[in-house]
C-alpha cells in the first residue's frame, strides 16, 4: 500500500507510536522512528522492523521540545528517504496536578512536546508535500482533545490545540492533495498511561485499581482499554488513498467515552 512512501512517527520507540510505525512498515513505508529509551532496545526494534518488512527504518533521538532538533530530524528523513509523505505527530508527555500547584516548567514542557512539536514538523514538511501534491498528516491527540478532566490543564489545552492546528492545516493544504486529521484515543495501556495511573492515584488519594475503574474508564461505555492495534489500523487508513477526501476530522476511538 505504501511502497515508495516514507513516514516520520514521533514518540515511536514504544506504545501507540511504535504500533503505528509497525503498521506503516508492514504496509511498505520506510519509517523514521523517534523517541527516548534504551539504545540497545531501540536498535533491536529498528533492525527487526527493517528485517521483517524489507523496508528502510531509521532512528532519530531528536528532542521534540527543541525546534532545531525537530527540523534536523525532518532534514535527515529527506536525506535518507528522498521525501516525507506521512507524518504522525504522536510524541506526548503528561503531568497531573491541581491548577494552583501546576509548575510553570511542566506547563511549558507539555505544550512544547504535545503541541509545538507538531507545528514545527508540519511547517518543515509542508513545502515538499505541496510540491509533490501529496501528504498525510496524522495527529494523535486524545479524548482529552474533545473533553476535559481535572488536574490536566496543560494536557487538555495542548490536545485541544492540536485539533485546532490540524483543522487549520487541513484548510490551508486541501488544494495541494495534503490531508490533516486527528485521532482521539481513549485510554490505551501504554507506559504513559501506566504513569498517569500512579499520578492520578496520588492526586485523588485512591488506589491504582480505583483509578482505572472509577476515573479512567468510568465514562467509557466499553469498559476496556483501547488497543494499540486498533489505533494503528485507523492511522493506516488515514494515510491511504482511500482517505483522500477525509481532512480536518477529529476521530474518537475512545470506547464511547465522549458520548457523555
C-alpha positions, 0 to 999 in steps of 0.5 A: 500500500505504501511502497515508495512512501516514507513516514516520520512517527514521533514518540515511536520507540514504544506504545501507540507510536511504535504500533503505528510505525509497525503498521506503516512498515508492514504496509511498505513505508520506510519509517523514521522512528523517534523517541527516548529509551534504551539504545540497545532496545531501540536498535533491536526494534529498528533492525527487526522492523527493517528485517521483517518488512524489507523496508528502510527504518531509521532512528532519530533521538531528536528532542521534540521540545527543541525546534532545531532538533525537530527540523534536523530530524525532518532534514535527515528523513529527506536525506535518507528517504528522498521525501516525507509523505506521512507524518504522525505527530504522536510524541506526548508527555503528561503531568497531573496536578491541581491548577494552583500547584501546576509548575510553570516548567511542566506547563511549558514542557507539555505544550512544547512536546504535545503541541509545538512539536507538531507545528514545527514538523508540519511547517518543515514538511509542508513545502515538499508535500505541496510540491509533490501534491501529496501528504498525510498528516496524522495527529494523535491527540486524545479524548482529552482533545474533545473533553476535559478532566481535572488536574490536566490543564496543560494536557487538555489545552495542548490536545485541544490545540492540536485539533485546532492546528490540524483543522487549520492545516487541513484548510490551508493544504486541501488544494495541494492533495495534503490531508490533516486529521486527528485521532482521539484515543481513549485510554490505551495501556501504554507506559504513559498511561501506566504513569498517569495511573500512579499520578492520578492515584496520588492526586485523588488519594485512591488506589491504582485499581480505583483509578482505572475503574472509577476515573479512567474508564468510568465514562467509557461505555466499553469498559476496556482499554483501547488497543494499540492495534486498533489505533494503528489500523485507523492511522493506516487508513488515514494515510491511504488513498482511500482517505483522500477526501477525509481532512480536518476530522477529529476521530474518537476511538475512545470506547464511547467515552465522549458520548457523555 
